[in-house]
């Protein structure tokens, strides 16, 4: 899937209510099957960029296109469909639901797109086995280590085989061995399924594995 | 291991919050129900018979103000066209040392002429919980109302001393939630004897043999039954016009008078009910809404995973329904325990303060479910208006 962000801008309200610009006029394009890493200092707007491309919040300016569909201007209901079927998110803070087990958290991705529960369950367990967390499927997030939660969150993000994977520090809380497992899984998806990946990272050893690196300054794209 | 999807974060608190709201609503509602039953019972009673007393300012006590009603007056009433039966009665306060003003529902002794069937159309047969009702010739026997019995620990076969005489308890009435609960029933002969003992002047008048009065003239009033098809108010007016020297109550007028005199209680009732709805409703909706907002992060995550507003609403309504039913169930138990505890404390006073009727329970359940659903819907609609990213940030 060809993903394009055109003139993306976003501000948040400051303490005094004044707008604090986070992103301004950002253009980017991710080709089908392309693995792109985004780097930049803290507060440069990397996570906000992911949120805008993933339709998690509306941009103040600019547009998001998936192939020839301007998804940023779709209705709320249509955006829900796009999020459920076309985008996979790996959040920096995992964002697992505390009341659900690891397996239930992974299966949550299938629930809202109407996938067959049994087929999704088999896929989820196979995925969790590859990521080495299947033995923890019945445990709740609070009973998992940070690395295990990260891998469960990754499984949830890719369960529906989305054509776009947006990952915010997916290896931030895992050891080197498991970081390599996650990166191999991402690489495999890029090569085998043509998944487009936009990955935010601070780790140079991760960014070097990407096809292309985008550097975000304070709110602006500096290179790419 | 506890299944957390059955008890999500904060939902146990929510359940107890709802329970407190429902318990408050039910307890206040049950008190209101109690007052309603009492007023309704009184109204049914006055509409079920024509009460008559002698002219004057009253002897003893009774359903109507008036003096002695001698036997010949009762015979005159019985001859009025449309009258089916006239039952002579003697009604006395149980405790003559207490003022009527000190108590809302005074304990009474009612002596009945059992040669005549009970004339009241609505209370023709008082429900007996244990033993039996009085029969003609049951001298020394007494039937007591349920609160009267509970206040004294009376059972069938027990003995109750009234004045200088011991009475054998032959029956205990079932709960009527109105005046008979605090009454004792004896034969009219026993009631007359009791009255003579209590009133020395009356005793001298009857015992001296100087007057023309006989024991059968010693009646505080009479209850009149009408024949089928006869309009009670018209008959009461006919009795009034035909028989001189008596006080006749017109059932319809007395009912209206009762409604007017209980207007205060009706207002109190309305106030209690409204308060119950307000307290229970606010508590319940507040707790459900707070529980939903507490889970704003989960809503954000689910929306990020593609959940539509409708899917979320369906999930939330299911949860709200389950937690409202659970909370209502606990609330019912809580209210019942509170009521039981209070009644256990005041039962020695012979009072019932709460009536947990099925209509009240159904109303409370429906009310809590409806309010729970509305609160959950409101919270969901509020949350889905903000972006998934913002919901996640706020819930972090």
Interface residues (C-beta under 8 A of the other chain):
Chain A: X51 X54 X56 X57 X58 X76 X77 X80 X81 X83 X84 X85 X89 X91 X93 X95 X97 X98 X99 X100 X104 X108 X109 X111 X112 X113 X140 X156
Chain B: X4 X5 X8 X9 X297 X298 X301 X302 X303 X304 X305 X306 X307 X308 X309 X311 X387 X388 X389 X390 X392 X396
